[in-house]
Amino acid sequence: MFEKNLAAMNNPTLKRRLEKISPIESRVGVSYCVTPSGDYVLLKNDIPADDLNNPREAVKKMLSSNIKNEMKSNDIIVVFGIGLGYILDEVFNTYPSKIYLYEPDLNLLHFVLNNVDISEHLASGRVFISNDMNELVDKISSSYLTKDKVEIVYLQNYALVKNKELLLLTQKVYDACKSKLVDVNTINKFSQVWMENSIENIAAVNNGTAYKLSDLAGRFIGQTALIAGAGPSLNDNISKIQANRNKFVIFAVNKSVKYLLQNGITPDFVVCLDARNMVKTLGGFNEQLSKANCIMDIRSDKAINNLGFGKIFINFAETDFFAQKLTQYNNDLKFYESGGTASTLALTAAVKMGFSKIVLSGVDLAFKDNTVYANGEIMNRVS
């Protein structure tokens, strides 16, 4: 039974975890009883997983109470707890949706897979099981689209005994879906300008006025990089940076450039990620920028090409579908990680360029004294 279930399972990581457990281990603390309805109920440390009177009817009532919408094949049902499989079986046969089952007790899951045949459910491709909450949520996030409906259902006894874990799972699923919605809104807002920028920036690489970031790979081995973010702690460190300017190769995110220049510090690399308004951010500093280089994403504002930088290096992000398509025409492209901020692009660049030490300043991830950015930025305070 166990081998049959594992063969149908589409989670290789969970398979490896389960294979390390012996049947003797998984039976520790496990018992069962027969309900008045004639069904078996699993108990772990004398706590029943399912309803003690009629587990199948209890599951049906819970589902009808929790799921009010019509569920379609693209929708998602998250199941908290496996019990003896009554809840999985009912969800599987009642709804055509994708099913993500979270069972936090790995030993209990091992016991169930040794005694209950759910191979048909697993082989359908609709069911994903994990004992790792983050793994489950990541899997949901990878398949969720903004119009999909998501429902969370649970074994009622689990909801009582593991209520904090159920609340955490609910919050994480909600946050993952909300994040995808924000991503889609961002794509809808910027897709056209990203495409326009990409076309112009690729042309700059092709005509030799810009270069690929990968051209700098391993060129700075043994040196120290300083990444100057735009956070308020940059104010505290500015005098140290001035005093030790020649000890660093400085990467400045675009919002920190004005403040650095005001303090007599010309960065070696200005890192830009914004899709527009870069003339507003960096305009008027052409003379100073001619002594600096720029690192930008393929989707960054095409106007950067006209700001007078010494050299421009363009990153091709591994998450950019359009950039990936370019490999059909240029096999020399190398793709790097992209974290969605200028600071993370600077960090990626510094790592790929071979720096032995990387120092961060102004990468705060916090509001210090209600300030958002270092001095020099107009939108600097939290109201």
Buried (B, 14 or more C-beta within 10 A) or exposed (E): EBEBBBEBBBBEEBEEBBEEBEEEEBBEBBEEEEBEBEBBBBBBEEEBBBBBEBBBBBBBEBBEEEBEEEBEEBBBBBBBBBBBBBBBBBBBEBBEBBBBBBBBBBBBBBBBBBBBEBBEBBBEEBBBBBBBBEBBBEBBBEEBEEEBBBBBBBBBBBBEBBEEBBEEBBEBBEEBBEEBBEEEEEEEEBEEBBEBBBEBBBEBBEEEEBBBBBBBBEEBEEBBBBBBBBBBBBBEBBEEBEEEEEEBBBBBBBBBBBBBBEBEBBBBBBBBBBBBEBEEBBEEBEEBBEEBBBBBBBBBBBBBBEBBBEBBBBBBBEEBEBBBEBEEEEEEBBBBBBBEBBBBBBBBBBBBBBBEEBBBBBBBEEEEEEBBBBBBBEEBEEE
